[in-house]
Amino acid sequence: MKALLLTNQYPPHVYGGAGVHVEYLARELAKTMAVEVRCFGAQDVEAGNLRVRGFESDTASFTCPERLRSVFAAARRRTDFNAADIDADLVHCHTWYSYFGASCGS
């Protein structure tokens, strides 16, 4: 069995309780199964059953107002989560940043 966790926050980019929750959830699940975490950032980690993949968005080409760039960057990363092959048996979306990533279907 494999679990996929989609999240905004994951170490070292943690600024609140959601990041702490996902870090602990991933660590505990990885004791019994393969776990992939897709998050915002440049992370690229493999440690035992845990694989962490960061997704970044380059907003330099965005022509929208500056205040909207982070919103559209989040939407792009959610799409990128989904566009990368998903081979998990269970997908956990953590917070609104990642919900679209679970709509992959099969």
Secondary structure, 3 states (H helix, E strand, C coil): CEEEEEECCECCECCCHHHHHHHHHHHHHCCCCEEEEEEECCCEEEECCEEEEEECCCCCCCCCCHHHHHHHHHHHHHHHHHHCCCCCCEEEEECCCCHHHHCCCC
